[in-house]
């Protein structure tokens, strides 16, 4: 991944799949003297695809781990966590000896340093030996508890100093859609608080299923609420305020806790965390509250006419999410899909790749294969782009200039930062 590590966020990192040609570079290829265009790039096509998407009646954004990798922390702080990081976190939590013993319990299985496979096997063992009291079952039970706690700790990397530029840019551009259009919907499989922190800094309001009260309690009916401005004592029609986005966390969040019969927003120790941990039972668990509300909202959004779906940083490795999207592509003729991910092309080949790269990297993912086959067959509703979440956020068009409120928030922030510096 050296290419991606060495290149800052830029539209120039993007490559669009063009049927009959291949993966075309964003920029034009110029002649040696730089005076003429030798090969036209994909910039206009990419910009047009995103412009049409943001102007759709309904906009859906789906992100996964790849979006969290755009966050940056200073030296000595936790970085965004991938599956390998979570594997190591679980190992560090229980110690090498215990970790080795747990792995040895499934020595005939192909775990391959995959925490999802290991936790899946552990859960299967516990279900098959629910009443057992042998040492192996006790060992596995304790390991699952510690591993889940380690995951929760490891993904808690966001704080006031985290660089969340890509998340902020995405939110600002979604927020500048016309307020008379349906609110943009962000669906994410991430547990972390990247969107929440970025939204708080830029004064965004999230409709996320929680009450706007001191003790924030989850209730699905809150997704039907909106935020309006009433002036002159409430006379006249309501004025829908800008910078409101619906946020759906498909696999739960690190600040959700189940306390008794309610789900509340809290990062304290009281209550059970509300998360779908990485294991093969994710599909079944997604049909329990509150996840059922989240996945149901995604399915409903995909059926709406004139809907644009932008997917970035999500690898389509979760069947319970990939299936509804593929089904919508097959059945909803007015749906438009943009998938932006660095998975399509081999990163090692990009620095020396031709302006139009002929072939994608082989994949066994059936959803990506289906999308590629449809795009190659000339389905104009699909746009496949090789690039990262942060590159996608930069290339998204601004439907309108910076709002008065955004300028005001920036001025106040600058004043406060200057006061803190001189204090």
LUMDOFI-239971 format. One record per residue (C-alpha): z, x, y; residue in three letters; residue number from 0. Coordinates in steps of 0.5 Angstrom, whole numbers, always signed. Example, Ala and Ser with C-alpha at 12.3 -4.5 7.8 and 13.67 -1.06 7.14 Angstrom:
LUMDOFI-239971
up:east:north:type:seq
+16:+25:-9:ala:0
+14:+27:-2:ser:1
***
This chain:
LUMDOFI-239971
up:east:north:type:seq
+0:+0:+0:unk:0
-1:+6:+5:unk:1
-6:+3:+9:unk:2
-2:-3:+10:unk:3
+4:+1:+12:unk:4
+0:+6:+17:unk:5
-3:+0:+21:unk:6
+0:-4:+26:unk:7
-1:-12:+26:unk:8
-8:-13:+28:unk:9
-14:-18:+27:unk:10
-18:-11:+26:unk:11
-15:-11:+19:unk:12
-18:-17:+17:unk:13
-23:-18:+12:unk:14
-27:-25:+11:unk:15
-30:-27:+4:unk:16
-37:-29:+6:unk:17
-41:-33:+0:unk:18
-47:-28:-2:unk:19
-45:-22:+2:unk:20
-38:-20:+0:unk:21
-31:-19:+4:unk:22
-34:-17:+11:unk:23
-30:-13:+16:unk:24
-27:-17:+23:unk:25
-30:-12:+28:unk:26
-38:-11:+29:unk:27
-41:-5:+26:unk:28
-44:-1:+32:unk:29
-50:+4:+32:unk:30
-48:+12:+32:unk:31
-48:+12:+40:unk:32
-44:+5:+40:unk:33
-49:+2:+44:unk:34
-52:-4:+39:unk:35
-49:-8:+34:unk:36
-51:-6:+27:unk:37
-48:-11:+23:unk:38
-44:-17:+26:unk:39
-37:-17:+24:unk:40
-33:-24:+22:unk:41
-29:-24:+28:unk:42
-33:-31:+30:unk:43
-32:-34:+24:unk:44
-25:-32:+23:unk:45
-23:-35:+30:unk:46
-27:-41:+29:unk:47
-24:-42:+22:unk:48
-17:-42:+26:unk:49
-19:-46:+32:unk:50
-21:-51:+28:unk:51
-15:-51:+24:unk:52
-10:-51:+30:unk:53
-14:-57:+32:unk:54
-13:-61:+26:unk:55
-9:-68:+26:unk:56
-4:-65:+21:unk:57
-3:-57:+21:unk:58
+1:-54:+15:unk:59
+3:-47:+14:unk:60
+6:-44:+7:unk:61
+9:-38:+7:unk:62
+13:-34:+2:unk:63
+16:-27:+1:unk:64
+10:-23:+5:unk:65
+12:-26:+11:unk:66
+19:-24:+11:unk:67
+16:-17:+10:unk:68
+13:-17:+17:unk:69
+21:-17:+19:unk:70
+23:-10:+22:unk:71
+30:-7:+22:unk:72
+33:-1:+25:unk:73
+35:+5:+20:unk:74
+41:+4:+16:unk:75
+40:-4:+16:unk:76
+37:-8:+10:unk:77
+30:-9:+10:unk:78
+26:-15:+7:unk:79
+27:-16:+0:unk:80
+22:-16:-6:unk:81
+23:-17:-13:unk:82
+24:-10:-14:unk:83
+29:-10:-9:unk:84
+33:-16:-12:unk:85
+32:-12:-19:unk:86
+36:-6:-16:unk:87
+41:-10:-12:unk:88
+43:-14:-19:unk:89
+44:-7:-22:unk:90
+48:-4:-17:unk:91
+52:-10:-17:unk:92
+54:-10:-24:unk:93
+54:-3:-25:unk:94
+49:+1:-30:unk:95
+53:+0:-36:unk:96
+53:-7:-36:unk:97
+46:-8:-33:unk:98
+44:-4:-39:unk:99
+48:-8:-44:unk:100
+45:-14:-41:unk:101
+38:-12:-42:unk:102
+39:-9:-49:unk:103
+41:-17:-51:unk:104
+34:-18:-50:unk:105
+31:-11:-52:unk:106
+25:-15:-56:unk:107
+23:-19:-50:unk:108
+18:-16:-45:unk:109
+22:-16:-39:unk:110
+19:-10:-35:unk:111
+24:-9:-30:unk:112
+23:-16:-27:unk:113
+29:-20:-25:unk:114
+26:-27:-26:unk:115
+24:-26:-33:unk:116
+31:-23:-34:unk:117
+35:-29:-31:unk:118
+30:-33:-35:unk:119
+32:-30:-41:unk:120
+40:-30:-39:unk:121
+39:-38:-37:unk:122
+36:-40:-44:unk:123
+41:-36:-48:unk:124
+47:-40:-44:unk:125
+43:-46:-45:unk:126
+43:-45:-53:unk:127
+50:-42:-53:unk:128
+53:-47:-48:unk:129
+60:-48:-52:unk:130
+60:-40:-55:unk:131
+66:-36:-53:unk:132
+63:-29:-56:unk:133
+63:-23:-52:unk:134
+55:-23:-51:unk:135
+55:-30:-48:unk:136
+61:-28:-44:unk:137
+57:-22:-41:unk:138
+51:-26:-40:unk:139
+55:-31:-36:unk:140
+59:-26:-32:unk:141
+52:-22:-30:unk:142
+48:-29:-28:unk:143
+54:-30:-23:unk:144
+54:-23:-20:unk:145
+46:-23:-20:unk:146
+46:-29:-16:unk:147
+51:-27:-11:unk:148
+47:-20:-11:unk:149
+41:-24:-9:unk:150
+44:-28:-4:unk:151
+47:-21:-1:unk:152
+41:-18:-1:unk:153
+36:-23:+3:unk:154
+41:-24:+8:unk:155
+38:-18:+12:unk:156
+36:-22:+19:unk:157
+41:-21:+25:unk:158
+40:-21:+32:unk:159
+37:-14:+32:unk:160
+31:-16:+27:unk:161
+24:-15:+30:unk:162
+21:-22:+28:unk:163
+15:-21:+33:unk:164
+10:-24:+28:unk:165
+14:-30:+26:unk:166
+15:-32:+34:unk:167
+8:-31:+35:unk:168
+6:-36:+30:unk:169
+12:-41:+32:unk:170
+9:-40:+40:unk:171
+2:-42:+38:unk:172
+4:-48:+33:unk:173
+8:-50:+39:unk:174
+3:-50:+44:unk:175
-1:-55:+40:unk:176
-2:-62:+44:unk:177
+5:-66:+43:unk:178
+1:-72:+42:unk:179
-1:-69:+35:unk:180
+3:-69:+29:unk:181
+8:-64:+29:unk:182
+6:-58:+25:unk:183
+10:-57:+19:unk:184
+12:-50:+16:unk:185
+14:-50:+9:unk:186
+17:-43:+6:unk:187
+19:-41:-1:unk:188
+24:-36:+3:unk:189
+31:-36:+3:unk:190
+32:-32:+9:unk:191
+33:-34:+16:unk:192
+27:-31:+20:unk:193
+24:-37:+22:unk:194
+31:-40:+25:unk:195
+33:-33:+28:unk:196
+26:-33:+32:unk:197
+26:-40:+33:unk:198
+33:-39:+37:unk:199
+31:-34:+41:unk:200
+25:-38:+44:unk:201
+28:-44:+44:unk:202
+25:-48:+39:unk:203
+27:-54:+36:unk:204
+27:-55:+28:unk:205
+27:-61:+25:unk:206
+29:-59:+18:unk:207
+33:-65:+15:unk:208
+40:-63:+18:unk:209
+44:-67:+23:unk:210
+44:-64:+30:unk:211
+52:-64:+30:unk:212
+58:-59:+30:unk:213
+58:-60:+22:unk:214
+51:-60:+20:unk:215
+50:-64:+14:unk:216
+43:-65:+10:unk:217
+40:-72:+10:unk:218
+33:-73:+8:unk:219
+32:-79:+14:unk:220
+33:-73:+19:unk:221
+26:-71:+17:unk:222
+23:-78:+20:unk:223
+27:-76:+27:unk:224
+23:-73:+33:unk:225
+25:-70:+40:unk:226
+23:-73:+46:unk:227
+25:-73:+54:unk:228
+27:-79:+58:unk:229
+28:-79:+65:unk:230
+30:-84:+70:unk:231
+36:-87:+66:unk:232
+31:-88:+60:unk:233
+26:-92:+64:unk:234
+18:-91:+61:unk:235
+15:-89:+55:unk:236
+18:-83:+52:unk:237
+16:-76:+53:unk:238
+15:-72:+47:unk:239
+18:-65:+48:unk:240
+14:-58:+46:unk:241
+16:-53:+41:unk:242
+18:-57:+36:unk:243
+16:-56:+29:unk:244
+18:-59:+22:unk:245
+21:-53:+17:unk:246
+22:-54:+10:unk:247
+25:-49:+6:unk:248
+22:-51:-1:unk:249
+27:-46:-5:unk:250
+33:-47:-1:unk:251
+37:-43:+4:unk:252
+42:-37:+5:unk:253
+46:-42:+10:unk:254
+46:-48:+5:unk:255
+52:-50:+2:unk:256
+54:-56:-3:unk:257
+61:-58:-1:unk:258
+63:-64:-5:unk:259
+57:-69:-5:unk:260
+54:-66:+1:unk:261
+50:-61:+3:unk:262
+52:-57:+10:unk:263
+49:-51:+14:unk:264
+54:-46:+13:unk:265
+54:-38:+11:unk:266
+62:-38:+9:unk:267
+64:-38:+3:unk:268
+66:-45:+2:unk:269
+62:-49:-3:unk:270
+56:-47:-8:unk:271
+50:-44:-5:unk:272
+44:-48:-5:unk:273
+38:-44:-8:unk:274
+33:-44:-13:unk:275
+34:-37:-16:unk:276
+28:-33:-19:unk:277
+27:-36:-26:unk:278
+22:-40:-30:unk:279
+26:-46:-29:unk:280
+24:-46:-22:unk:281
+19:-52:-23:unk:282
+24:-56:-26:unk:283
+30:-55:-21:unk:284
+25:-57:-15:unk:285
+25:-64:-18:unk:286
+33:-64:-16:unk:287
+35:-66:-9:unk:288
+34:-63:-4:unk:289
+28:-59:-7:unk:290
+25:-66:-9:unk:291
+25:-68:-1:unk:292
+21:-61:+0:unk:293
+16:-61:-5:unk:294
+15:-69:-4:unk:295
+14:-68:+4:unk:296
+9:-62:+2:unk:297
+5:-67:-3:unk:298
+5:-72:+2:unk:299
+2:-68:+8:unk:300
-3:-65:+3:unk:301
-6:-72:+2:unk:302
-6:-74:+10:unk:303
-13:-74:+13:unk:304
-16:-69:+17:unk:305
-11:-64:+15:unk:306
-11:-56:+15:unk:307
-7:-52:+11:unk:308
-6:-44:+13:unk:309
-3:-40:+7:unk:310
+0:-33:+8:unk:311
+5:-29:+5:unk:312
+5:-33:-1:unk:313
+2:-31:-8:unk:314
+1:-37:-11:unk:315
+6:-35:-17:unk:316
+9:-42:-17:unk:317
+6:-47:-21:unk:318
+10:-53:-18:unk:319
+7:-51:-11:unk:320
+0:-48:-13:unk:321
-2:-55:-17:unk:322
-1:-60:-11:unk:323
-5:-55:-7:unk:324
-11:-54:-12:unk:325
-10:-62:-13:unk:326
-11:-63:-6:unk:327
-17:-59:-5:unk:328
-20:-62:-11:unk:329
-19:-69:-8:unk:330
-18:-69:-1:unk:331
-25:-68:+2:unk:332
-22:-67:+9:unk:333
-17:-62:+8:unk:334
-19:-55:+10:unk:335
-15:-49:+7:unk:336
-15:-42:+10:unk:337
-11:-37:+5:unk:338
-10:-30:+8:unk:339
-6:-25:+4:unk:340
-7:-17:+2:unk:341
-8:-19:-5:unk:342
-15:-20:-5:unk:343
-18:-13:-4:unk:344
-15:-6:-7:unk:345
-11:-3:-1:unk:346
-13:+4:-3:unk:347
-20:+3:-3:unk:348
-20:+0:+4:unk:349
-20:+6:+9:unk:350
-27:+8:+6:unk:351
-29:+1:+4:unk:352
-36:-1:+7:unk:353
-37:-6:+13:unk:354
-38:-11:+7:unk:355
-34:-10:+1:unk:356
-38:-13:-5:unk:357
-32:-15:-10:unk:358
-25:-17:-10:unk:359
-20:-14:-14:unk:360
-19:-18:-21:unk:361
-14:-23:-21:unk:362
-11:-27:-27:unk:363
-8:-32:-22:unk:364
-12:-39:-24:unk:365
-11:-42:-17:unk:366
-14:-36:-13:unk:367
-19:-36:-18:unk:368
-21:-43:-17:unk:369
-21:-42:-9:unk:370
-25:-36:-10:unk:371
-30:-40:-14:unk:372
-30:-46:-10:unk:373
-31:-41:-4:unk:374
-37:-37:-7:unk:375
-40:-44:-9:unk:376
-41:-45:-2:unk:377
-35:-50:+0:unk:378
-34:-49:+7:unk:379
-27:-52:+7:unk:380
-24:-46:+4:unk:381
-24:-39:+8:unk:382
-21:-33:+4:unk:383
-18:-27:+8:unk:384
-16:-21:+6:unk:385
-10:-19:+11:unk:386
-2:-20:+12:unk:387
+2:-25:+15:unk:388
+3:-21:+22:unk:389
-5:-20:+22:unk:390
-6:-27:+21:unk:391
-1:-29:+27:unk:392
-4:-24:+32:unk:393
-11:-27:+31:unk:394
-9:-35:+31:unk:395
-12:-37:+38:unk:396
-7:-40:+44:unk:397
-9:-47:+45:unk:398
-6:-47:+52:unk:399
-3:-41:+56:unk:400
+4:-39:+56:unk:401
+8:-46:+58:unk:402
+13:-46:+64:unk:403
+19:-46:+59:unk:404
+17:-40:+55:unk:405
+16:-36:+62:unk:406
+23:-39:+64:unk:407
+26:-37:+57:unk:408
+23:-30:+58:unk:409
+26:-29:+65:unk:410
+33:-31:+63:unk:411
+33:-26:+58:unk:412
+30:-20:+62:unk:413
+36:-22:+67:unk:414
+41:-22:+62:unk:415
+39:-16:+58:unk:416
+39:-12:+65:unk:417
+46:-14:+66:unk:418
+48:-12:+60:unk:419
+45:-5:+61:unk:420
+48:-4:+68:unk:421
+55:-7:+65:unk:422
***
